[in-house]
Structure formats: structure tokens, C-alpha cells
Amino acid sequence: MLEKTERVITVNAVYRCPLRVVREHYLRPCVPCNSALCSQPEYCCNVGKLLPAEVTHYMVPDSSVFDYFEILEMPELKGVIWLQTVTDALHSKRGWRYCNKLRSLLKDPSHECVLFANEYHVSCYHCEGSPVLCSRIIYAAALWYYKHCGEKIPIIIVADEDSTKRYKVKSKGVYVMTFKEYLNKFYSDLEAAHNSCDFIDEALYEEKLESLEASGINYNKYLPPDILEAGLKSGLKVLGKMGQGQLDGRHVVGITQKHKRDYIVTFPSKEDILYYSRKTKKYLAVPWDYRIPRIRISRKQAEKYQFCRAIIHIDSWDTDSRYPDGHVVGTLGTGGDLEGEMKSLLMEHDISERPFSEAQMGELPVNTAEKPWSVDHEEQDRKDLRKTHLVFTIDPKGCEDVDDALSVRTLSSGNLELGVHIADVTYFVKPKSHLDKEARARATTYYLPDRRYDMLPSVLSSNLCSLLRGVDRYAMSVIWELDMTTYEIKKVWYGRSIIHSTYQLSYEAAQELLDGNLSITGNIEEFQDMEEKEKEDRLQELTWAIEKLADIASHFRAQRGLDGALDLDGIEISVLLDEEKNILDLVPRQQRRIHRMVAECMILANHWVARKIYESFPRQALLRRHPPPRQNLFSELKQSAKAGGFHIDTSSNRALALSLDNAYDVSDPMVNKLLRNMATLAMSNALYFSTGSCREREFHHYGLGLDKYTHFTSPIRRYADIIVHRLLIAAIAEDKTKTELNLLSDRCLEELCDHINERHRAAKLCQRQATELFQCHFFRDKDADRDERCVADGIIYAFRDTAVQLYIPRYGIKGTANLKTKDGCVLHFGANGEKIGWVPGALWRSHKQADCVTSSGQGVTFRIFEHVTVKISVQAQQYHPNSLRLEILSKKPYLDPEARHTPKSSPSPTRELVEENSKENIPEEYRQFQQTKGESLYTLLEEMKNLAIQDISNNL
């Protein structure tokens, strides 16, 4: 039943006195409260996002806290009730920009806040809106909420000092305090916010609040995200003033930071400080990102933070000013210091360093020396594989988060059984728990050269979930029955299991066993203190399992190859550190056969799990797709290959795979590696998605050549895998009603996929920039003119207008070396190929070569895939991250005197497979019957190939 009343509105007419307008206003007794503690759910008809029931209180902000809107945007503040009275005041005082931000906040499922239309509720409405009445309206709405929720949860109103004095102890269950008092009293409950990037240390949030109160901030004029987005939409043009100030002549190409008004800057020394205006007493701080204009700050702060990397919050940007105004909210360390640079990277990519809270750790099982955790041997619905299967793991040295194990055995029927066993993380991480929410927010484990930031507490990631040797562990298993000769899949089983890993092998040890080097057992801990007979039997069993797994993996890899699977090659660097984290060396990672074997088994498991969950949940399964790349991105690959005498066909993934296999130079295997790396750079990014968000023909994974694919094999370090585990458990459950309650809807899953994709991009970019940072620190303290480690062999793989693109295999570095300077000088070399210097001249280039010709007519030619000697040095930056500088010293290839660091370049995997399967180990007693002098059938085929292309016309 609606109740009719009147509402008085004051309208500011142009050139007239304010007018009082009376309008009809209808009230109702049933307005949705959107609370999980609602005492009358059938009466309120709550739909959509609800306030959580597990919080300690609900918070109601009034219009006085708009200056702290940046803190209210933090997802750690839970249970926030936005009243319509406050949102109307927000619109009148701040404009549509803040209303749009609040609207986005209310729609975001990660922010647990709701809107309550108190202006239409019978018990909360008042006809006029003076400041005194507004505070009375807010208090009445809060009191109604407290009673409506059955007095189960207190309501805290965050208001100004006048309202606090007036209503502080007026009624039980409703409390009023200022925003500063609220943070002081409840900051322990906001541990995640306290340790976030906005508050770097314990005293910073006090400094931030004081600066916010004292700065007289004009929040209507700051560096807004819509201006940045406008720059993107306008084709990356210089924005000019755009009504909000000038962008210092820089191009805006997108800002990836979560908090758009907080930026990393570097303060110069007192002598070099950039003085802006003697009248305003302002100084300029230089942002860490080249794309951000300089920011004006006060003189006091500029002198206080000399040589520091700091976080500046942009407060305002006057329309008549070239630079925005800001203030310091935190420090990250000294500029150029490794730790400070790492903190800058974490801040730039919004990576949290905060520890897990007590509430999250309290959900973990007890695991102490007095009471160690162990599996429940009588747990139902788990297949016990401990006595029937030889299970082992293969991981990098020192790996702690072991989340996958393998097994293979011969069945009584003669067929083979292949098993992939993955850590059962979902047993410990329950849906909607505190731990689950934190893992969802982090989305992935961040691996950096000298550290990592885990998605899950180390109690799980390094212990209870990790499939360590010699202990019983819960697992999610996928087991296939294969034909013993053709490896055809007969049937597949999915389910929860209990396993006992017998061996925890490193990649190096497993590769030695695969190569037949049995002496490596001295380095395998499981074989220590074992009798010789038992050792021989156990070693034979393990070697057979590894060899059989390698054969099976080769078979499935060949099958995917027929469907167009690509074998691409990215450049990954291992940073070797000592105990004090000093950089000892940079070593490119080598891809061995054992790596491909393990990867193929994981791909097989991911593919079959994707098929299973899509079959059961066609509208809400989490899969991973890889869209085909745009053809124009292959132009540089095609040009470089053509210059090297190869043809690359990019019409399909299968054609590209065949072209890359054929683009092999016997005299220089690095050519194929470079071409594969260039093909990798041309690829689009693989993405997680919900199957209800796109059509089935878009599910295809271009790089792997599979119609359906997901991530199932790394739940310790990827939240997407946890979701897939829950989907698989629901798909194989007999009683689906219980398990399906924990599944996400299509819309929620799509939003989650967007979040996971964004976090994975941030992790990948941060890892790459951290590696570049360590490369710079490795060469920073070395004399480039004397230290032999600063000279290495480089390969030219592309040409630019005035430079060449180089790849240095020794360190895995890719960079640019200039051939011509801005003043018109080109490189000049002597007759012996050694660099003489820079002389005036001209540069002509094509996709095949570049010619440097001096003014005297002398010239030198650089060709594609040519080896040159390169000097590596560090180009120091005062305000921005350092970078490596490459300089060509000689036209001749550089040979490492000891050749101990140069990685051995292996041929393409397909060619390697052909060679391996063509070899025949012929006993000595049968060699007299050979019809060829070669050592294998492969040699005979190569001889026949050479005879076929010889010109025999002269012999006729």
C-alpha cells in the first residue's frame, strides 16, 4: 500500500531567487534492505548482492566523508550501506563523475556494499533536507536497519564532528563517530587494507589522513581515468589541455594501476631539484612512468624525500596549470636500490605483499610437531593408490609447491594405465571461506627472480597440499587406460584419490635417467642407504616408467601436431643467486625432452577435464581459449625468415608449425630458435572464459591445437584451477544437488575470469620487468671495457630505421644496437672487422640487410641472422628504471674462451623426434652386415637426400 506525501525541493533558477518546488512523493513499507541478516526476507524481496552476515558491524557513511572516497573504494571495507539521501548529496556536491564511481562500486561483486532507498521508506522519510535534518534522516535509517536485522549487528554512522556530538550515545546499537575515529578503532579488522599498497608502513595512514584534512583538496580536478580513456580512444594522440591541464607533451598509452591517482615518483637531489615557481613554493617530482607528467608538491616534502622512490597522490589539476598538484603518501626506498625498485614494481602492478590474516590462518587444519596432520584413511569416495601405483614427481630443483605427480603401469590385460595426480586443494579451501576470498583476490602466485608471493599460505602450498615424497596426500586424479601398442585411449576415470609419492625428482635427474645415465642415482636422495639389489630393482622400475611416459607423451604430441599444435619458444632467464641474494649469473633456461614429457601429460589432463566439465555444465564451465593471431603481426617474422632463405606460411596453425619445422639451418640452430620466438611474440594472449559467454566454435586453443582446454594441474598457484576442480567434483558427483550449490553462475564466472586474466597479465609483466631489473643489476657494477662478462656473441634478427635488433644467447637478452646516431654518424669498421668509431655517413636498409656507408665511400654490411660481437653496459637513469645498452664491437662472432656458459642449441622438437626414432643401436657383431657406412638409418636417409640434390649433368 503506497502512502502519498509531498516533497519540497529548492531549485536554483537562472537570474532569479531560489524557488521552492513541491512535488508528489510516494512512500512504501517494503523497501529491499539487501542484508543477509534480514528478519523478513519474504517481505523485503531482496534480489542481487547482499550485505554479508559474518562482519562485525554495518557502516553507514554520510556526505561528510566524500573527501575520503578513495578509502571507501577499497574492497576491504565490507558491509557498507549507501543511503539514497547520501547519494543525492553526492550528486549535488560532486557531480556525475562521483555518482558513476559509486554506481560502479555498487555493481562490483568484490565490494560488499549496497544501496538503500531510504527516501521511499515510510519509517525513514522526512520532507525537507536541511543539514540538521539530513543527519536526522541518516540516523533514522540506521536505527531502522538495526531493528530490522533483529538487533543482531550494530550500525556505525561515519559522520562529521557536529553529528558525532549530537548522536553519539543516543540509542543502543547505533553508534556515530568521525572517519578518523572509525579507522583508529576498527583498523585491526581491516588488516588487508592496512597492509595494502596505499599504506606502506604502520604510521603512514595517520600521515595520509592528516594530509587529506590539511590540503584543502579540490577533488573535482584530478587526473581522471576518463581523460586517459579518451586518450586511448583518440588514437594515442596528445590530449592537450582537455579542460583539465596539459599532459606535458607526452603520449597517453594507458595506465594499468588500480588506483588511478597514486603514482610512483623519484625525488632528485637538493642541487638538481626541479624548481617550479618561487611564488607558489612548489617543486616538481618526476614520475617513474614516462607517460605521466611531472607532479607539483610542496617544498617541505621535496626536501624531505631526496633520492627516494615515493608514492604521490594527485589531488587536483587546475585548468590554467601545466602540472597537477599532489602530496606524498608513502615511500618505497632509495632510487636505484634493488629492494626499492622491486617495491616499485609491486606497487605498479598492484601486487600485495600483505601476510595472511588470523581469520584466514584460523581455517587451516592443525599441523604441529606434537599433532601433525595426516590423511583420513577411512575417508569415503577416494580411491587408494598408495600400494598399487608407483607415483613420482618431476619438478625444478628446490621446488616447494609440488602440485602434480605421474604414474604409469601395465594392467593384467596387457594395456597400459597412465595417471596424472593433482593436489586436492579444494579439500582445504572451502567455497566462500576467508581463505577462498583471499586466494580469489590474489588469483595467482607471483614468481620473481629472488622471491615469490604465494596465493595460498605456505602451510598449504609447501606442506599439506604439496605432493612431497614419503607422505600420504589427497589428490584429484585422471587415469587413462591405453592400448599397449597404439596408445589409443580406451577409457578414462576422474576422481578423488589418496597417493604416496615415492620419488621427488628434479628435471636434471629425470633427464639423466631418460638418457640412460644410471650413475645419477648418487644424487637422488631416495636411493641413498639402499642395498644394491633393491637399488637395482627399484632403479629399473623407475627408469622403465620414465621411458614409457616419454614414449606416450611423444605419441600424443605427434597427434596434436597433426591438428596444428605449435611448438613455440619463449626466452626465459634463470637468475642464480647466492645465500645473500647477490646475483652470480644469468642463465637461459633450456627446454629438454623431460620438460616436454611432463608438459604433454599435463596438457592431456587439462584437455580431458575440459571436455568433462563442459559436457556436464555447458553454460558455466571455466575453459581457456587462444584466439588466432592477426595476420599483420606476422609481417616481421615473414620478412626475417625470407631474408634467411625460408618461407613461413601463417594461413593456419598447422601450416605455421610445418613452416617453423622446415626453417632449420644446420650450420646455426639458433636461427630456428629466434624464428620460433618471433612467432611467440606475434601470438595473442590465451584467456580464461565462461562457456556461457561465447559460442563453442570460439573455444579453440590455437597454440595447442585443441578444441577444448582448461587449467586443472596447478591449483596451488592458480585460482582458476581451484574453480575447475570444483566443477569436476560436481560433474562426477552422484548427488549433484549438494555440489552444484558451490558453482558460480555464468555472469559471476565471467566477471571472475576477467579478474583472473587481469591478474595473470600483471604477474607476467611484473616477472618480465623484474628479470630486466636483475639483468641491469648484474651488469651495473661491472666495467664494460675490461670485464669479459660484458662482451658476448649477438645475433641480428631484425632491422630498424637506425638500429638492429640483437639476441644474446649467453644471457638471453634481447635489445637494440644503434647503427646511426642522431647527428648523422654511422658505425665504421676496419679491415679486420673491428670497430673504429663513429664517422659521418649514411645508412641504407632493407628487410635483408643494412649498409653503413661513410662519407669517404667505405662501407660495411649487416645481414639477417649474422653473428657479431656485442658489448653490454647499463644506461643509468636518475628518475626511471635503468636499461641495458648494447654496442657492436666487431663484425666477427664472439667465441667464449671457455665456452662453459653458451647453451647448446637443440634442433626443433620434430626434427629431434625423427632423429631419435630413426637411430638403431646395432651390436658390434652385426656391423659387418651393414649395407651403408653410416651409423644409423637416419644417416642413410640423409645420404640419399644429398645424392638427390647433386648436379650430375657433368658426369653424363
N, C-alpha and C positions, 0 to 999 in steps of 0.2 A: 504494500500500500504506500503510494507516494504522498508526501506531505508538501504542499505548496507554501513557499515563503518568498521573501523579497531580498534582493542583494543590491547593496549600494556600491557603485563603482565611481571613482573620481577620474575624469578624463581631462587631460591637458590639451585643450583646443588651441589652435594656432591663432595668435594675436588676440586671444580672449582670456578671460579669467577661467580657472578650473571649473569644470562642470560636474555636478553630481548626477549620475545616471542610475535610475532604479530599474532593475530587471527581475523577471521571474526566476525563481530558483527552487528546484525540487529536491527534496531530501528523501532518503530511504533508510530503513533499519538494517538492511542486509548489504553491506559493502564487503567484498573479499578482504580478509585480513592477511592472507598469504603466509600463514605461520604453520609450522608442523605441530605446534602445541595448541592449535585451535580447539576450543571446547565444544564448538558447534559446527563441525565440518560440513554436514548436510545443509546447514543454514547459510554458511558463507560461500559455498560453491567455489572453493579455491581451485584454480587451474594454472598450471605452469610452475615457475620457480617458487619455492617456499623458503621461508626463514628456517635455519637449522634448529634442531631441538637440543643438540649437545653443547651449545655455547652457554657461557655463564650468565650472560645478560644480553638484552637488546639495546642498541644505541639509536637515539633519535637526534640528528643534528638540526640546529636551527640556522637561520640565514646569516648569523654572525661568523660561521666557520667557513665561509666561502674562500677566505684567504688561505685556508689550509686544504683546499680542494685536492691538491696533489697527493696529500696523505690519505684522504678519503678514497682515492682511486686505487689504493693498494689492496690487493686481494686478501691480505692477511687480516684486514678489518672485516669481521663477519657479523651477521645479524644486524645490519643497518636498515632502519626504516626511514625512507624519504617520504615526508608528508606532502600533500598537494599544496598546502599553504607555503611550504618552503620552496617548492619548485616554481610556484608563481612568483615568489620574491626573487628567485634566482634569475628568472626570465627578465623581470623588470630592472634588476640591478646590473646583471652581467651580459644579457643579450642571448641570442640564439646559439652562439658558439658553445657556451657552457651548458645550455639546455641539451644540445646534441651530444656533448660528452656524457652528461648524466643519463641520457637515453641509451647510449651505448653501454654504459655501466650497468644499467638495469637489465639489458638484454644478454650481457655476458654471463654464461653459466658459472664461470670461475669466481665471480663476485657474488657473494651471498647477501644480496640486498634486494629490497622490494619497494614498490610504491604503494602508499595507502591513500586513497581518495577521501580524506577526512572532510573535505568541503561538502561532500554529498551524504554524510552520515548524520543521522538525527542527533546523536549524542555528542557530536564533536563540532557542530557548525555554530558560528557566530556571524552576525550580519555585517559587521564592519571590521576593517583591518588596520587599525592604528598600531604603532609599535607595541603598546601595552597589551592591546587585545590580541595581537599576533602571538605574543608569548603565552597568553592565557589559552589561546586555541591549541598551541603545541602541547601545553601541559595537559589540557583536557584530553587530547588524542592519546597521549602517553598513558594517562590514567585509565582510559578505556581499554587500551591494549593489555595493561597489567591485569585488569579484572577479567577481560575476555579470555585470556590464556589461563584462567583458573588460578591466578596468583602464584603460578609455578616459576616465573622467571622475572627478575627485576628489570625495570626500564630506566636507562640513564639518558637524560637530556643533556646534550652538549650545547651550551649557550654562552651569552656574554656575561659580564660580571653583574650587571643590574638584574638580569633574570635569575642568576645564581643566588643573589642575596634575597630575592623576593620569594623564590620557591624551593629553597634548599632543603628544608625539612618540613614541608607542608603535608605530605601524605606518605603512608607506608608503601614501599615497593617502587616508588618513583623518585629518582634522585637527579639533581641538577648540578652540574659543575662546568667549569671552563674547559676548553680543549686542552690546555696545558696540564691542568689537574687530571684530566682523564688519561693522558698519556703517562703521567707520572705514576698514577695508581694502578693502571692496567697494563703497563709495558711488559711485565713478566708474562702476561698472557699473549703478548704479541711478539714472541721470541723470533719468529721468522722475519717480521718487519724490522725488528731491532738489528738483525744481522744482515739485512739486505744491503744492496749497493748504495742506497741513499744514506745509510748510517754506517760509516766505516768503523768507528770505534765507539767506546762507551759514552764519551762526553759529546759526541757530535750532534745528537738530536737536540740537546739543550741549545747548542750554538745555532742550530738551524732555526729553532723556534724563535730565539731572540732576534736573529737577523730578519726573520719574516715579520716580526712585530715592529721592528725599528726602521725597516727600509722604506715604508710608505709605498708599497708595491702597487703599480698600476697593472693589474692582471689582464686588462683588455688589450695590452700591446706587448706581445712577446713573440718569439719565433714560432709561429703556429704551424702545426702539421699540414693544414690545408694549403699554406703557401708552398711548402715543399712538394706536396702532391701536385699543385698547379705547375710547378717547375717540371715535374716528370711528364705531365700531360702535354706541356708545350714543347716537347721535343728536346728537353735538356737545354733550354735556352737560358741566358742570363735573365734573371727576373727583374732587375732594376729595382725601383722603389716599391712598386706594387702596393703603395699605400701604407707600407709597414717598415720602411727603411731600405737601405741599399745593401746588396749582398757582396760588396767589396769586389765586384768584377769576377766572381767565381761562379762556376757551373754547379748547379744543384743536381746531384745524381742519385739522391735517395739517402735517407738516414735510417739506419737499422736499429737504433737504440729504442728501448721500450719507453723510457721517459724522455719525451721529445725536447724537454727544456734543460736537461742536465748533460753537460758536455765535458770532456776531458781536455784540460789545457796545460800548458807549460809556462812557468814564470821565468823570465830571463834574470840575469844578474842585475844588481843595482846600477852598474855602469851602463849596461846595454838595455835598460828598461825602456819600453816604448811609451814615451810621454805623450798623452793625447791633448790635454788642454789645461793650461795654468789657471784658467778661470773656474772650471768645474772640478779641478783637482782629481781628474780621472786618468787611469793608466790602462793600457791595452794588454790583455792576455791572449796568447796565441793558441787556438785550439789544436788538439792532437790530430784531428781530421783536417786534411787540406781543404775540404769543401765547405767548412764552416767559417764565417767571417770572424774577425777579432772581436773580443768582448771587453767592454769598459768595466772596470772595477775601481773601488776606492783606493786611494794612495796607501792607506794603512795596511790593507790586505795584500797589496802588491809588494810591499817591502817585507811583509811577514813571511811570505811563501816563496822566497827566491830559490831558484833552481828546482822547484818542486813540480811534480805532476799533481794536479789537483782537479777536483770536480767543481764546475761552476754551474750555478743555476741561473738561467736567463730570466730576469724579472720583467723587463719591458723593452720596448723599442720605439723610440719617438719617431714620428714621421719625418722630422727635419734632421735626423741623425743618420750618419753612415754606419754606425755600430750600435748593437744592442747593449743594454746595461745588465749586469749580473752581480752575483756575490758567491763567495766560496762556501761550499757545504761539506767539503771533506778533502783529505789529502791521500795520495796513493804512493808517495815515495819520491826519491830524487830522480830527476830526468837522466836517462842513460843507465840507471841501475837495473839489473836483471829482474829483481823482485818487483820493483816499481813498474817496470814495463809489463810484467806478467799480470799484475793487478789491473793495469790499464786495459789489457786485452779482455780480462774477465768482465770488467765494467762495460766495455764497448759492446760485448756480445751478451750481456745480461746473464752471466753465469754465476750462480750462487755459490758462495763459499761457506754458507752457514752450516753448522752442525745439525744433526737430527735432534729434535726436541725430546723432552722427557716423555711426553704423551706418545710420541711415535716409538720411542725405545721401549716404552712400557708394554707395547703389543707384541714384543718378541718373546719367544719361549726362553725359559731359564736354561742357561748353559754356563755352569761354573765348574771349577775343579772339583768341588765337593759333590756337585749334582750335574754331571754332564748330560746334555741332551742326546737322545737316541731314538731311533725309529720305533714305531709301534709294530711289532712283529705280527700281531693279530689283526691289523687293520684290514677291513674288508675292501673288495673291489680293487685290489692291487695284485698284479702278477709278480711272483717272487722269482727273480732271475739270478739270484746270488750263487746258487750251486750249479745251475745248468748252462750259464753263459760266461765266456771269457770276455769281460768288459775292460776296456782300457781307454785312456785319453791321450790326445796328442795336442800339445799347446806350445806357445813360445816359452823360453826359459824364464823362470821366475813368475809365471802367470799364477795369480791367486784366485781369480774369478773363473773357475773351470765350469762351464755350463753345458758342455756336450761330451758324450762318450760314444764309442763304437763297439760293435761286436759282430762276429761272423762265425758260423759253424755249419757243419754238414749234418743234415737230418737223416733219420733212418731210411727215408725213401730215396736217398741219394741227392736230393735237391739241397740247395744252399739257403741259409737264413741270414739275412742282413738286418742289423738293428742299429738304429740311431736313438740314443737316450739323452734326454734334455732335463736339466734341473727343474724340479717341480716347485717353482717359486710361488705359484698360486696357493699352495698349501699353507704358506706362512703369511702371504699378503692377501688379506680378505678384501672384497669389494667395499668401497666407501669407508674404509678404515683410515685413520690418520696417516698410516704408512703408505697406503694406496694413494691418497691425495698428494702426498709429497712426491712419490715416485711419478705420478702423473704430471706434476708441475715441472719436475726436472726432465722427464721424458727419456733421458739417455745418460750414460756415463761419459764424462768428458775426459779423454785421454790426451795429455800434454806431454812433452818430452821428459819432464822431470817430476811429474805428479799426475794425479788423476782425481776427479771428483765423482764419487760413486752415486748412482741412482738409488741404491739401497744401502742400509748400514752394513759395515764390514762384518758384523756378526752373521749376516746372511750371505753377502756377496763372497766373502773369503772363507766361510766356515760351513754353516748349516745347509746352505743351498749348493755350495761348490762341490763338485763330484771328485773329491780328493781320494787318493788311493788308500786302501786298507780300512775304509769305514763304510758303513751302510748308509745309503742315501735314497730319498724319494726321487722319482723321475717320471717324466712323461715320455713314453716310448712309441716309436713307429717301427714295426717289424715287417719285413717283406719275405715271402718265400719265392726263391728264384730257381729257374731251371738250371741244372748244374752245368750245362754246356752253352746254351744260348743266353743265359741270364735273363730270360723273359720272366716278368713278374706274374706269378700265379695268383697270389692273394696278399692282402695287407691287413695288419692288425694295429689298431690305435688303443692306447690305454695307459693307465697309471701303473707304475711298477716300483719295485724295490731292487736296487742294484748294488753291487760291491765291485768298485773299480780295482783291478789287480795291478795295473801298471799306469804310471803317470809319466808319459814320455815327452821329451822335447822334440821339436821338429827335426833338429840336427841328429838326434839319436835314432829316430824312426827312419830318417833318410839313409843313415848308415846301414841299418838292418835291411832296408829295402835294396840297397846296393850290394848286400852280401858280406859286409864287413862285420863279422861277429865279434871281433875284438873290442867293439864298443861297449860290450857288456860290463866292462870295468867301470864305465861312467854311469851305469844305470843302477840306481840305489837298490831296486828290488832284487837284483841278482847278487848283492853283497852277502857274504856269510852263508852262502848256499853250497851244499855239496855238489860235486862235479856232475854226478849222474843226474840229479834232479835239475841242476842248472842246464844241462844239455837238453833234457826233455822239455823243460819249460821254454827254453830259447827256441827250440824247433817249433813248438806250438805257436809262439808269438810271431815268429818270422813267417810261418805259413799264413797266419791271419792277416798280417800287413800286406803280404804279396797278393793274397786273394782279394783284399779290399782294393788294392791298386788296379788289379785286372777288372774288377766290377766297375770301379769309377771310370776307367778308360772306356769301357763299353758304353756307359750312359753318357759320357762326354761326347763320344762319337755320334750317338743318337741325337743329341741336342745340336751337334754340328750340322747334321743333315737338315735340321729345322731352322738353321740360320743363327745359331749361337755364336757370339763374338768372344774372342779371347784377347781382350784389350790389356794394355799395360800402363799402369799409372806409376808415377815416380814417388816412392816412399823412402823416407830417411830415418835411420835409427841414430839417435844421439847417445853416444857412450859417455857415461858419467862415472866419476869415482865416488867414494863414500862421502866426500864433502860437496858433491854435486858440481864439481869442476868438469868442464867439457874436455874429454880426452880425444874424441874423434867423431867424424860424421861418416856413416857407412850406409850406402844404399842397400835396401832390402832386396834379397834375391828370391825369385819365385822358383821353388823346386817342385819336383814331382809329388812329394809328400804333401805340399801345400795344396796342390790341385786335387789330390785324392780326398783330403778332408773336406775341401770346399765342395767337391762334387757330391759327397754324401749329404752334406747339409742342404745343398740345392735340391737334391732328391726329396729329402724330408719336407722342406718348405713347399715344394710343388704338390706333393700328395696331401699335405694338411690343407693347403689352399683349396684343393678340389673337394675335400671332405666338408669343410666349413661352408663353402659356397653351396654345396648340394643341400646342406641342412638349413642354411639361413641365406637365401638368395638376395635378401634386401638389407641385411645388416651384418655382413661379413667384412672383416678388415683384410684387404689384399694390398699388394704393391704392384704398381704398373710402371712401365718405362716407355714413354711415348717415343715414336720415331723422331729423329732429329731433322731439323730443316736442312734442305739440300745446300743452301748457300753457306752453311757453316763448314762444309767440306771443301771449300774452294782452296784454302791454304794447303790442306792435305793433298789434294789432287795436284796442285802446282808443284809442291815439293817432290811428290812421287814421280811426276812426269819428268822433272829435271834430273832425277836419279835413274831414269830409264824404266820406270814402272807405270803400270796403268791401274788405277783404283776405280772400281765400279761401285757406286753407292746407291744403286737403284733399290736394293733390298739388303736386309741384314745378312742373308746368305751370300749374296754377291760380294758384299764388303768383306766378309770373313774369308772367302776364297781369294779375293784380291790381296788381302794382307798376308795370307799364307804364301802366295806366289811372289810377293815383293821382298825377296830374300837375297841379300848379297853375300855370297860365300866368303869373300875377302874381308867383309866388315859386317858382322852380325848386329852391330849397334844400329844400323840403318833400319832394320825391321822393328827394333825396339822403339826408335824415335817415331816411326810411322804409326805404330800402334798407340803411342802416347798422344800423338796429334789427333788420332781418331777418337781417343777417350775425351779429349778436350772439346771436341765437336758435339759430343752427346748431350742430350737434355738430361735433367735430373730425374731419377726414379722417385716416385711419390707414393705415400700411403693414401688409400682412399676407401670409402664405404661403397659396397657394391650397389647400394640403392641410389647412389648419386650419379652414375653414368651407365651407359649401355655395355652389354657384355663384349661387344667387338672392341671396346676400348681397354679391356683388361690386359691385353697382351704385353709381355715384357720383351722389348726389342733386343736388349743386350743378351739375355739368357735364352731367347728363342722358345719361350714357354707361353702357353695360353693363359695360365693362372699361376700366380706366385704370391707368397706372403713371407713374413718373418716369424719363425717359430723357434729357432735354435739358440737364441741368446736372451732369455728372459731376465738374466741377472743384470744386464746392462742396457736393455731396451724395453720401454713400457709397451710398445706395440706388440711385442712377443707375449707379454702378460695377457693382453686382451685376446690374442689368438689362442692362447692356452685355455682361457675361459670359454671361448667359442667352441674349441674342440671338446672340452669336457661336457659342455651342453649337447654337442652333436652326438656323442657316444653314450650319453646317459640313458638309462632305461626310464627313469621318471624325469621327463623333461620339464615338468612344471616348476620344480624347485630351482633347477639350474638356469632356466631361461629368465628368472626374475632378476638375475645379476647382469643381463645383457643390455647393451645400450641400444637406443632407438637409432634409426637411420640418421636423423638430424643431429643428435648428440654425437654419434660416431663420426660424422663428417666434420663437426667442429673439433673433435679430438684429433682427427687426422691432420687438420690444418695446424694445430698447435704442435703436434709431433714433428711434422715436416719443417716447421719454422725452427724448432729446437735442434733438429738434425743439421739443418743448414748452418746454424750458428756454431754447432760443435765442429763441423767440418772446416768452416772458415777460421775459427779460432785455432784449431790444430795446425792449419797451414801457416797462419801468421806466427804462431809460436815457434814452429820449425824454422821459419825465416829469421826470427829473432835469435834463436840459438846459433844459426849459421853465422849471423853477424857477430855474435859474441865470441864465436870460435876464432874468427879472423881478426877481431878488434885489437888484441894485444900482440899481434904478430907483425914483424917487419916485412912488408910485402916485397921489398927489394932484396932481402937476404934470406928469409926463411923459405926453404924449398917446398914447404907445405902450401905456400901461397901460389905456386906455379903448378899447372895441371894441363892435361890434354882436353881440348874442347872440340865439339863437332858442330859445324854450321848446318842448321836445318831450315832456316827461312831468312828472307831479306826484308829489311825495312827501308824507308826513304834514305836515311843516312847511317844505318847501322845493320848489324847482322844479329840473328838470334842464335845463341850458343847453348849447348848442353854439355855439362862437365860430368862424365860418368863417375869420376873418382869421388865426388861429393854429392852427386845427384842434384846439382844446381842448374837452373835454367835462368838465363839473363840475356842482356843486350850489351854488345860492344860497339862503340862508335867507329865508323869509317871516315866520317867527315864532321868537322866542328862547325859552330855557328858562324865563325869568321871566314869560312871558305877554305880551311886547310884539310888535307887528306893524309892518310897514313902513307908513309914512304918506307920501302924496304930495300935492303942492299941485295947484292948478287947472291949472297948466301941465304937469303930468306929471312934475315934478322931485321927487326925494326930499327930504323934510323931516327925517325921522328915525324913531326907534322910539318908539312910544307904546303904552300898554296897549290890548288889544283881543282879538279872536277871529279864527280862521281857519276857513273852510269850504271844502272842496274836493270835486271830482268828477273823473272822467276827462277832462272837457271844460274845466274852469276852476277857478280858486282865487280866493276872495274874502277880502280882508283888511278887516275892519271894526273901526274904533277904538271905544273906549268912548263917544265922543261921537256915534256914528252915521255918521261919514264912512267911506266905503269905496272900494276900488279892486279891479278885477277883472283877473286874468291869464288869458289864453286860450291854448289849444294853438297852436303854431306862430306865436306872436306875437313880434315883434322888440322887444327892449329894449336899453338902453344899460348896459353892464357894466363895472365896474372890476375889474382883475386885480391881485392882490398876492400876496406869498409869506407863508405861515404858517410861521414858523421853528420848528424842533423841536431841542431840545438832544440828545436821545438817539435820535431816529428820523429817517428821511428827511423833508426839507421837503415841503410840499404847497402847491398853489395855492389861493387863496381868491378866490371870485367874489362880487361885491356888485352888486345892481341899483341904478343911479343914477337912471334915468329910464324912464318908460313909453314913451318915444318911441324909434324906431330911431336908431342912431348912424350917421352918414354920415362916412366918412373924407374929410377936406377935399381930399386929392389923389387919393383912390381908386386909388392905384397898387398897393396890396397886395391888395385884395379880389379873390379869384379869380372868374373868370367861370363861373357855374354853367351847365353844359350840360344840355339835356334828356336824357331817358332814351335809351339807345342805339337802342332800337326806333323811337322817335319820330324820332330824328335820321336813322335809315336811311330812313324813309318820306319825310321832307322832302327828303333828298338825291336819292333816286331819282325823286321827283315833279317836281323842277326841270327846266326846259327852257331852255336858253340860246338865245333867239330872236334872230337877226340883226336889225339895225335896219331893213333894207329890207322885212322881213316883218311888222313890228309893226302895219302898217296893216290887216292882215287878221285881227287878233285879235278874238275874239268876247267877250272879257272884259277889264276894265281891270286885272286882276291881272298880276303878272309871271310867274306860273307856274301849272301845273295844280294844284299843291298849294293855291295861293291860291283858285282856283276851287272846289275841294272844301271849303275852309273857309267860303267864302261860302254854298255850298249847305247846309252844316251849320248855319250861323247862321239861314238862312231857315227851315229845318225846325223849329226850336225856338221861333220867334217866335209870339206870340199874335196872330192876325189876326182874332179874333172881333169886334173893334171896327170893322173895315173892312167887315163884311158888311152 
